[in-house]
Amino acid sequence: MKEKQSIKSVSDDPMPLKIGVMGGAGSDIPAHYLDRAVRLGEEIAAEGCIMITGACPGLPLAAAQGAFKKGGNVIGISPALSLDEHAYKYGSPTLAHHVLIFTGSGLMGREVVNIHSSDIVVIVGGRSGTLGELAIAYDEGKLIGVLTGTGGISDMVQSILETCHKETGARVIYNDDPQLLVNELLEVYRNEHFRRPSVFCRGVQAASPITIANGKKDIVCGMILEPGSAAARREQNGSEYVFCSLHCAEKFDAQPSNYLESEKSDSSL
């Protein structure tokens, strides 16, 4: 059986993408919801992404188990100060995680670290804690996936956000199929959202059309950047190159000769 091909090889990225799975941590979750969470974790691992959870039981743990079983890397952001407090005060799991990070921030403080650490956030089921994580991710302009049909908050997200009437730069994708959801999230992130993955990043804002005459071209993705809008710059052979994002700059750093040769070929046409 052939291994599933990811949308984009992890080796093409300077750092694997981190997908945070936020959801219900209760003990009375229906088995078919847990099965969907396991499949979500398997898909995240199959795409070579790192999974982040709140190191809690329930749906995030089921997703972690799915990823762990498929050889994926799983990081748990714990509310506790130590492993002892994590296990005994919070009753949280240690299995199916490669790394536990002890924030000492409590349950609500831990939510902020969860979201800051995730490139993409996926909501699965959930109650008030998951609602808090959704609010943080949305306010920060993150790319958010919602695994619909898993109960709780996940089936109310669309109506909640419509009620808010607030534009933050966040993009929300809904799907009840774990594989399709992960595929679409990665496609959107790698083609669009990486340019400004959160409100804390200097991205290229929407602007009036510009041309080569008054802007510079990002030789990695081809975007024309207006003066002063570059997220990163590099010097190479006496020439300056500008990039729309750190993602593009790091791709250039990894293999500058490829992009410089491509630029020479384009200019000779």
Rosetta silent file (secondary structure, phi, psi, omega in degrees, C-alpha in Angstrom):
SEQUENCE: MKEKQSIKSVSDDPMPLKIGVMGGAGSDIPAHYLDRAVRLGEEIAAEGCIMITGACPGLPLAAAQGAFKKGGNVIGISPALSLDEHAYKYGSPTLAHHVLIFTGSGLMGREVVNIHSSDIVVIVGGRSGTLGELAIAYDEGKLIGVLTGTGGISDMVQSILETCHKETGARVIYNDDPQLLVNELLEVYRNEHFRRPSVFCRGVQAASPITIANGKKDIVCGMILEPGSAAARREQNGSEYVFCSLHCAEKFDAQPSNYLESEKSDSSL
SCORE:     score description
SCORE:     0.000 S_00000001
   1 L     0.000  127.794 -177.030    0.000    0.000    0.000 S_00000001
   2 L   -75.477  142.426  176.865    1.470    3.352   -1.057 S_00000001
   3 L   -67.648  142.796  178.105    1.997    6.034    1.560 S_00000001
   4 L   -63.320  134.473  177.594   -0.318    9.013    1.258 S_00000001
   5 L   -86.041  129.533  178.641    1.324   11.971   -0.480 S_00000001
   6 L   -76.418  160.160  179.142    1.078   15.218    1.446 S_00000001
   7 L   -56.351  -37.272 -178.845   -0.060   18.429   -0.239 S_00000001
   8 L  -150.751  132.199 -178.848    3.467   19.708    0.118 S_00000001
   9 L   -58.186  137.244  178.655    6.570   17.933    1.341 S_00000001
  10 H   -60.031  -31.746 -178.128    7.576   18.868    4.864 S_00000001
  11 H   -65.774  -18.176  177.813   11.161   19.213    3.619 S_00000001
  12 H   -75.476  -18.943 -177.633   10.020   22.172    1.486 S_00000001
  13 L  -100.229  141.275  175.849    9.140   24.122    4.644 S_00000001
  14 L   -60.864  -29.500 -177.367   11.734   25.540    7.060 S_00000001
  15 L  -148.461  133.994  178.060    9.532   24.287    9.897 S_00000001
  16 L   -59.237  146.562  176.859    6.564   21.872    9.901 S_00000001
  17 L   -69.480  148.053 -179.821    3.202   23.531   10.394 S_00000001
  18 E  -110.898  121.373  179.886    1.623   23.245   13.831 S_00000001
  19 E  -110.217  118.061  178.902   -2.074   22.421   13.983 S_00000001
  20 E   -89.583  129.384  177.614   -3.785   22.961   17.324 S_00000001
  21 E  -107.186  114.326 -177.213   -6.748   20.730   18.117 S_00000001
  22 E  -116.827  127.905 -178.128   -9.095   22.342   20.633 S_00000001
  23 E  -169.821 -173.561 -175.649  -12.209   20.554   21.828 S_00000001
  24 L   -61.871  133.525 -179.185  -14.320   18.987   24.521 S_00000001
  25 L  -109.274   14.650 -177.746  -12.427   17.384   27.398 S_00000001
  26 L   -71.074  171.969 -178.028  -15.440   15.743   29.049 S_00000001
  27 L  -102.146   -2.077 -175.910  -15.763   12.070   29.937 S_00000001
  28 L  -114.311   39.043 -176.640  -19.199   11.508   28.382 S_00000001
  29 L   -85.149  130.111  179.039  -18.335   12.046   24.718 S_00000001
  30 L   -56.561  145.453 -175.686  -20.125    9.746   22.232 S_00000001
  31 H   -59.748  -36.234 -177.272  -17.900    7.105   20.632 S_00000001
  32 H   -71.513  -24.983  172.529  -18.561    8.312   17.074 S_00000001
  33 H   -70.649  -42.453  178.730  -17.295   11.802   17.991 S_00000001
  34 H   -62.000  -40.329  178.934  -14.137   10.271   19.454 S_00000001
  35 H   -61.540  -40.307  178.812  -13.648    8.216   16.280 S_00000001
  36 H   -65.420  -37.659  178.303  -13.828   11.379   14.160 S_00000001
  37 H   -65.932  -39.819  176.824  -11.243   13.040   16.400 S_00000001
  38 H   -59.758  -45.278  179.089   -8.921   10.037   15.996 S_00000001
  39 H   -62.220  -37.674  176.653   -9.250   10.334   12.216 S_00000001
  40 H   -59.622  -46.767  178.538   -8.461   14.036   12.447 S_00000001
  41 H   -61.529  -39.830  178.551   -5.234   13.239   14.290 S_00000001
  42 H   -62.313  -41.276 -179.403   -4.318   10.601   11.733 S_00000001
  43 H   -67.596  -39.608  178.421   -4.767   13.087    8.885 S_00000001
  44 H   -61.895  -43.552  178.506   -2.668   15.738   10.633 S_00000001
  45 H   -65.866  -40.830 -178.834    0.143   13.208   11.109 S_00000001
  46 H   -62.003  -27.669  179.332   -0.164   11.965    7.515 S_00000001
  47 L   -88.613    4.270  176.314    0.443   15.523    6.291 S_00000001
  48 L    75.721   18.119 -179.883    3.658   15.806    8.318 S_00000001
  49 L   -92.795  155.732  173.797    2.310   18.495   10.647 S_00000001
  50 E   -87.553  136.023  176.893    2.940   18.814   14.383 S_00000001
  51 E   -98.981  138.484  174.119   -0.164   18.567   16.556 S_00000001
  52 E  -118.036  134.306  174.256   -0.701   20.816   19.562 S_00000001
  53 E  -131.443  173.302  174.506   -3.317   20.100   22.226 S_00000001
  54 L   -83.947   16.705  179.390   -4.170   21.428   25.656 S_00000001
  55 L    53.336   41.945 -175.853   -2.792   18.154   27.063 S_00000001
  56 L  -119.521  168.102  176.425   -6.306   17.306   28.211 S_00000001
  57 L   -76.356 -171.457  175.042   -8.596   14.267   27.994 S_00000001
  58 L    81.498 -142.647 -175.144  -11.583   13.902   25.661 S_00000001
  59 H   -64.657  -41.523  176.183  -11.568   14.852   21.992 S_00000001
  60 H   -61.196  -37.070  178.055   -8.075   16.449   21.936 S_00000001
  61 H   -66.474  -40.901  177.970   -6.643   13.279   23.499 S_00000001
  62 H   -60.258  -42.466  177.391   -8.415   11.133   20.897 S_00000001
  63 H   -64.021  -41.187  178.338   -6.876   13.278   18.145 S_00000001
  64 H   -61.556  -41.060  178.997   -3.462   13.010   19.830 S_00000001
  65 H   -63.794  -39.339  177.412   -3.798    9.224   19.946 S_00000001
  66 H   -63.218  -44.756  179.519   -4.615    9.158   16.235 S_00000001
  67 H   -66.904  -44.104 -178.515   -1.584   11.276   15.373 S_00000001
  68 H   -59.624  -44.310 -178.636    0.711    9.390   17.759 S_00000001
  69 H   -62.557  -31.428 -179.303   -0.332    6.039   16.287 S_00000001
  70 L   -90.326    7.760  177.698    0.517    7.302   12.787 S_00000001
  71 L    85.766   12.839  178.069    3.972    8.493   13.838 S_00000001
  72 L   -79.624  161.863  177.369    3.089   12.171   14.143 S_00000001
  73 L   -94.352  132.592 -176.168    4.609   14.530   16.707 S_00000001
  74 E  -126.338  127.233  177.883    2.279   15.726   19.478 S_00000001
  75 E  -115.054  130.598  178.037    2.928   18.604   21.904 S_00000001
  76 E  -107.784  128.404  177.660    0.724   19.160   24.939 S_00000001
  77 E   -97.783  103.724 -173.137    0.376   22.623   26.509 S_00000001
  78 E   -88.234  144.933  174.299   -0.377   21.900   30.163 S_00000001
  79 L   -75.899  -10.009 -169.773   -2.073   24.289   32.602 S_00000001
  80 L   -87.886  167.663  175.744    0.098   22.844   35.364 S_00000001
  81 L   -88.236  -20.269 -174.274    3.422   23.805   36.933 S_00000001
  82 L  -156.121  168.698  176.763    4.780   20.258   36.923 S_00000001
  83 H   -61.375  -40.021  179.762    4.101   16.705   35.802 S_00000001
  84 H   -60.996  -47.998 -179.720    2.793   15.879   39.270 S_00000001
  85 H   -66.446  -37.430  178.235    0.312   18.776   39.208 S_00000001
  86 H   -57.104  -46.842 -175.460   -0.611   17.947   35.609 S_00000001
  87 H   -79.396  -41.036 -170.616   -1.561   14.387   36.521 S_00000001
  88 H   -97.770  -37.951  178.191   -3.021   14.788   40.017 S_00000001
  89 L   -78.113  -44.002 -175.786   -4.466   18.293   40.234 S_00000001
  90 L   -97.923  -11.238 -179.724   -5.803   18.480   36.688 S_00000001
  91 L    60.122   36.678 -175.158   -6.250   14.756   36.020 S_00000001
  92 L   -98.718  154.311 -174.719   -4.703   15.214   32.591 S_00000001
  93 L   -80.321  157.657  172.731   -3.079   12.532   30.420 S_00000001
  94 L  -115.684  -20.993 -179.649    0.592   12.019   29.631 S_00000001
  95 L   -70.257  156.003  176.673    0.195    9.275   27.031 S_00000001
  96 L    67.404   16.831  174.219    0.147   10.045   23.286 S_00000001
  97 L  -126.878  135.278  177.027    2.232   13.214   23.728 S_00000001
  98 L   -83.205  -31.850 -177.802    5.930   13.512   22.899 S_00000001
  99 E  -138.686  136.305  170.255    6.393   16.761   24.816 S_00000001
 100 E  -114.864  128.616  177.656    4.468   18.407   27.658 S_00000001
 101 E  -107.653  119.642 -175.395    5.039   22.118   28.244 S_00000001
 102 E   -93.003  107.487 -176.150    4.132   23.228   31.765 S_00000001
 103 L   -85.091  -27.953 -174.348    2.811   26.790   31.628 S_00000001
 104 L    64.515   18.905 -173.223    1.643   27.100   35.238 S_00000001
 105 L   -98.839   -0.982 -176.078   -1.037   29.392   33.808 S_00000001
 106 H    76.619  177.214 -174.039   -4.129   27.434   34.755 S_00000001
 107 H   -64.053  -45.571 -177.368   -6.823   26.334   32.354 S_00000001
 108 H   -74.899  -37.803  177.401   -7.709   29.747   30.924 S_00000001
 109 H   -65.316  -34.910  178.984   -4.139   31.031   30.756 S_00000001
 110 H   -62.650  -31.108 -178.747   -3.118   27.858   28.947 S_00000001
 111 H   -58.512  -40.092 -178.436   -5.651   28.640   26.196 S_00000001
 112 H   -63.686  -43.209  179.680   -3.652   31.687   25.075 S_00000001
 113 H   -65.259  -39.641  176.168   -0.446   29.650   24.746 S_00000001
 114 H   -52.299  -51.367 -173.822   -2.354   26.976   22.785 S_00000001
 115 H   -72.368  -43.769  178.833   -3.484   29.486   20.196 S_00000001
 116 H   -58.600  -33.080 -174.655   -0.236   31.482   19.978 S_00000001
 117 H   -83.297  -10.059 -174.265    1.666   28.230   19.361 S_00000001
 118 L  -103.487  132.580  172.747   -0.613   26.998   16.547 S_00000001
 119 L   -73.895  -37.911 -179.873   -0.374   28.015   12.894 S_00000001
 120 E  -130.740  141.356 -179.966   -3.843   26.565   12.317 S_00000001
 121 E  -117.520  130.794  177.067   -6.536   25.926   14.936 S_00000001
 122 E  -115.864  129.666  179.356   -9.146   23.159   14.621 S_00000001
 123 E  -100.031  127.890  179.197  -12.291   23.155   16.764 S_00000001
 124 E  -130.867  115.676 -178.994  -13.836   19.772   17.625 S_00000001
 125 L    56.782 -137.850  171.552  -16.953   19.644   19.802 S_00000001
 126 L   102.601  160.823  178.714  -16.257   21.616   22.954 S_00000001
 127 L  -128.659 -138.584 -173.201  -17.881   23.713   25.639 S_00000001
 128 H   -64.277  -37.333  179.122  -16.971   27.007   27.333 S_00000001
 129 H   -63.957  -42.320  178.053  -13.195   26.379   27.298 S_00000001
 130 H   -66.888  -35.243  176.462  -13.242   25.647   23.573 S_00000001
 131 H   -61.037  -39.711  176.753  -15.391   28.729   23.037 S_00000001
 132 H   -62.709  -42.200  179.434  -12.638   30.770   24.707 S_00000001
 133 H   -66.549  -39.526  175.558  -10.008   29.264   22.405 S_00000001
 134 H   -59.396  -45.554 -178.431  -12.185   29.979   19.374 S_00000001
 135 H   -61.921  -42.331  179.127  -12.564   33.615   20.466 S_00000001
 136 H   -63.920  -48.084 -178.548   -8.800   34.039   20.924 S_00000001
 137 H   -61.506  -41.290 -178.796   -8.012   32.412   17.568 S_00000001
 138 H   -68.340  -45.088  179.239  -10.617   34.506   15.752 S_00000001
 139 H   -63.002  -29.425 -178.595   -9.525   37.788   17.349 S_00000001
 140 L   -88.356    2.746  175.611   -5.912   36.996   16.435 S_00000001
 141 L    74.627   28.372 -178.343   -6.738   36.441   12.766 S_00000001
 142 L   -77.410  161.869  167.899   -5.849   32.760   12.699 S_00000001
 143 E   -83.338  123.496 -172.837   -6.840   30.198   10.098 S_00000001
 144 E  -122.138  133.475  172.221   -9.514   28.111   11.836 S_00000001
 145 E  -110.738  144.125  177.873  -11.013   24.759   10.893 S_00000001
 146 E  -123.821  117.152  175.964  -14.236   23.453   12.385 S_00000001
 147 E   -83.418   92.607 -175.180  -14.933   19.707   12.354 S_00000001
 148 L   -70.722  162.259 -179.540  -18.698   19.987   12.174 S_00000001
 149 L    77.148   19.014  177.710  -21.031   17.277   13.363 S_00000001
 150 L  -115.006   16.680  173.888  -19.054   16.683   16.565 S_00000001
 151 L    78.525 -179.465  174.827  -21.506   18.407   18.884 S_00000001
 152 H    55.003 -141.057 -176.353  -21.061   21.259   21.323 S_00000001
 153 H   -60.845  -33.706 -174.110  -19.456   24.505   20.177 S_00000001
 154 H   -57.681  -31.467 -179.041  -18.380   23.087   16.801 S_00000001
 155 H   -90.028    5.520  179.315  -21.963   23.077   15.537 S_00000001
 156 L  -120.903   -4.730 -173.587  -22.570   26.668   16.695 S_00000001
 157 H   -56.086  -46.976 -175.310  -19.402   28.407   15.472 S_00000001
 158 H   -59.949  -45.858 -179.302  -20.892   29.804   12.290 S_00000001
 159 H   -68.680  -34.347  177.962  -23.855   31.436   14.023 S_00000001
 160 H   -63.193  -47.522 -177.273  -21.624   32.767   16.833 S_00000001
 161 H   -69.993  -34.202  176.222  -19.224   34.452   14.416 S_00000001
 162 H   -64.185  -34.679  179.153  -22.037   35.843   12.283 S_00000001
 163 H   -69.082  -30.094 -176.365  -23.465   37.432   15.430 S_00000001
 164 H   -68.369  -32.532 -178.375  -20.112   39.076   16.239 S_00000001
 165 L    50.356   50.661 -177.729  -20.020   41.196   13.040 S_00000001
 166 L  -135.098  124.537  177.960  -16.251   41.621   13.432 S_00000001
 167 L   -96.187  121.681 -176.561  -13.612   41.349   10.724 S_00000001
 168 L  -121.933   -7.695 -172.459  -10.230   40.272   12.113 S_00000001
 169 L    95.739   -7.236  176.998   -8.484   38.656    9.155 S_00000001
 170 L   -68.212  150.349  174.072   -9.378   35.199   10.462 S_00000001
 171 E  -124.490  132.488 -176.444  -10.538   32.617    7.928 S_00000001
 172 E  -120.252  128.713 -178.993  -12.885   29.832    9.021 S_00000001
 173 E  -119.988  132.837 -177.258  -13.362   26.576    7.121 S_00000001
 174 E  -115.043  136.473  173.552  -16.108   24.079    7.946 S_00000001
 175 E  -163.789  145.794  178.954  -16.220   20.392    7.046 S_00000001
 176 L   -96.630    1.305  178.717  -17.523   17.221    8.658 S_00000001
 177 L  -108.565  118.142 -176.048  -14.853   15.050    7.028 S_00000001
 178 H   -56.355  -42.476 -178.305  -11.463   15.094    8.841 S_00000001
 179 H   -65.961  -46.879 -179.626   -9.412   14.404    5.713 S_00000001
 180 H   -64.250  -37.580  179.633  -11.132   17.037    3.592 S_00000001
 181 H   -63.430  -48.618 -179.297  -10.915   19.576    6.413 S_00000001
 182 H   -63.227  -43.361 -179.922   -7.159   19.095    6.904 S_00000001
 183 H   -60.277  -44.433 -178.326   -6.499   19.166    3.156 S_00000001
 184 H   -68.588  -39.482  178.578   -8.410   22.412    2.670 S_00000001
 185 H   -60.314  -45.244 -179.102   -6.789   24.069    5.685 S_00000001
 186 H   -67.327  -38.365  178.376   -3.299   23.266    4.421 S_00000001
 187 H   -61.948  -46.363 -178.846   -4.153   24.401    0.903 S_00000001
 188 H   -66.907  -42.964 -178.439   -5.465   27.746    2.158 S_00000001
 189 H   -63.486  -47.606 -172.608   -2.586   28.291    4.588 S_00000001
 190 H   -75.459  -19.798  179.484    0.171   27.472    2.116 S_00000001
 191 H  -102.927  -23.388 -174.523   -1.313   29.484   -0.732 S_00000001
 192 L  -134.508  -58.263 -164.596   -2.853   32.457    1.071 S_00000001
 193 H   -70.405  -22.321 -178.648   -2.947   32.692    4.848 S_00000001
 194 H   -61.703  -21.057 -178.671    0.806   32.304    5.463 S_00000001
 195 H   -64.694  -31.895  175.087    1.263   35.878    4.199 S_00000001
 196 L  -149.875   79.471 -172.437   -0.304   37.141    7.434 S_00000001
 197 L   -69.108  -17.063  175.346   -1.001   34.165    9.731 S_00000001
 198 L  -158.349  170.795 -179.295   -2.092   36.330   12.670 S_00000001
 199 L   -68.519  -12.176 -179.501   -2.611   39.953   13.692 S_00000001
 200 L   -90.103    2.768 -178.934    0.828   39.864   15.318 S_00000001
 201 L  -109.107  141.097  176.626    2.582   39.364   11.976 S_00000001
 202 L   -79.514   90.237  179.344    3.567   42.092    9.542 S_00000001
 203 L   -95.194  178.044  175.797    1.770   40.792    6.512 S_00000001
 204 L   -88.059  114.501 -178.530    1.071   42.365    3.177 S_00000001
 205 L   -79.841  156.935  175.876   -2.221   44.199    3.529 S_00000001
 206 L   -60.269  133.054 -177.715   -4.729   44.561    0.745 S_00000001
 207 L  -144.633  172.839  177.837   -3.762   47.614   -1.269 S_00000001
 208 L   -65.823  152.131 -178.035   -4.443   49.264   -4.581 S_00000001
 209 L   -55.101  137.337  177.942   -2.933   47.442   -7.569 S_00000001
 210 L  -127.285  163.257 -175.927    0.781   48.102   -7.978 S_00000001
 211 L  -124.509  172.558  177.269    3.214   47.296  -10.748 S_00000001
 212 H   -56.636  -31.031 -175.537    6.867   46.427  -11.125 S_00000001
 213 H   -60.442  -36.598 -178.478    7.477   50.125  -11.819 S_00000001
 214 H  -120.613   15.773  178.246    6.749   51.165   -8.234 S_00000001
 215 L  -143.895  172.175  177.585    7.170   47.889   -6.385 S_00000001
 216 E  -116.671  150.892 -176.548    9.539   44.939   -6.000 S_00000001
 217 E   -95.388  132.717  169.651    8.819   41.301   -6.710 S_00000001
 218 L   -74.577  113.288 -173.282    9.099   38.528   -4.118 S_00000001
 219 L   -75.416   -5.513  176.692   11.100   36.020   -6.176 S_00000001
 220 L   -86.224  -52.883 -175.848    9.729   33.079   -4.178 S_00000001
 221 L  -105.193  -12.230  177.830    5.965   33.551   -4.584 S_00000001
 222 L    89.216   -1.701 -179.260    5.878   36.233   -7.296 S_00000001
 223 L   -68.402  140.527  174.753    3.930   38.826   -5.300 S_00000001
 224 E   -91.042  124.102 -176.242    4.655   42.482   -6.114 S_00000001
 225 E  -105.644  129.696  177.119    5.312   44.422   -2.906 S_00000001
 226 L   -72.298  156.546 -176.787    4.736   48.132   -2.642 S_00000001
 227 L   -53.007  132.862  176.683    7.594   50.177   -1.122 S_00000001
 228 L    83.229    1.722 -176.006    7.995   49.659    2.614 S_00000001
 229 L  -101.893   -0.458 -177.232    5.686   46.634    2.818 S_00000001
 230 L   -65.230  137.706  176.276    8.282   43.827    2.806 S_00000001
 231 L   -83.744  -21.823  179.748    8.161   41.451    5.771 S_00000001
 232 E  -156.464  155.304  179.122   11.814   40.445    5.232 S_00000001
 233 E  -134.759  150.651  176.786   14.838   41.418    3.137 S_00000001
 234 E  -139.230  144.627  174.216   17.971   39.571    2.034 S_00000001
 235 E  -101.710  133.625  179.391   21.260   40.675    0.424 S_00000001
 236 E  -149.654  117.343  178.282   22.713   38.380   -2.233 S_00000001
 237 L    54.826   40.677  177.376   25.602   39.203   -4.603 S_00000001
 238 L    80.639    0.653  179.429   25.169   42.926   -4.045 S_00000001
 239 E  -113.574  149.537  178.092   21.430   42.894   -4.756 S_00000001
 240 E  -101.952  136.426  177.572   18.555   43.253   -2.310 S_00000001
 241 E  -120.650  140.008 -178.178   15.589   40.885   -2.398 S_00000001
 242 E  -113.988  153.482 -176.610   12.292   41.482   -0.622 S_00000001
 243 E  -135.945  144.915 -177.669    9.762   38.957    0.662 S_00000001
 244 L   -75.432  -18.945 -176.561    6.088   39.146    1.533 S_00000001
 245 L  -155.790  163.366  174.476    6.521   36.881    4.585 S_00000001
 246 H   -64.246  -30.853  178.053    9.114   35.119    6.735 S_00000001
 247 H   -57.447  -48.999  179.856    7.907   31.888    5.134 S_00000001
 248 H   -66.769  -39.293  179.495    9.102   33.052    1.697 S_00000001
 249 H   -62.404  -40.651 -179.114   12.351   34.446    3.125 S_00000001
 250 H   -70.993  -33.493  174.512   13.154   31.136    4.813 S_00000001
 251 H   -64.479  -40.391  176.918   12.441   29.203    1.614 S_00000001
 252 H   -63.098  -44.371 -179.572   14.889   31.521   -0.166 S_00000001
 253 H   -58.939  -35.795 -176.133   17.484   31.011    2.604 S_00000001
 254 H   -69.949  -37.513 -178.292   17.249   27.240    2.211 S_00000001
 255 L  -145.552   67.197 -176.132   17.975   27.226   -1.544 S_00000001
 256 H   -60.010  -36.343 -175.908   18.871   30.726   -2.800 S_00000001
 257 H   -61.392  -35.328  179.787   20.523   29.485   -5.990 S_00000001
 258 H   -60.033  -45.000 -177.064   17.269   27.920   -7.210 S_00000001
 259 H   -75.310  -34.878  179.031   15.398   31.219   -7.011 S_00000001
 260 H   -68.067  -39.372  177.857   18.269   33.320   -8.368 S_00000001
 261 H   -66.351  -39.005  178.444   18.638   31.034  -11.395 S_00000001
 262 H   -63.866  -38.486  179.188   14.888   31.169  -11.963 S_00000001
 263 H   -65.415  -41.239  178.578   14.999   34.966  -11.843 S_00000001
 264 H   -62.109  -40.794  179.809   17.813   35.046  -14.421 S_00000001
 265 H   -63.328  -41.623 -179.862   15.808   32.774  -16.708 S_00000001
 266 H   -64.299  -41.256 -175.924   12.743   35.025  -16.419 S_00000001
 267 H   -72.425  -20.578 -179.130   14.724   38.194  -17.153 S_00000001
 268 L   -86.142   -8.701 -178.711   16.289   36.659  -20.266 S_00000001
 269 L   -74.497    0.000    0.000   12.907   35.907  -21.845 S_00000001
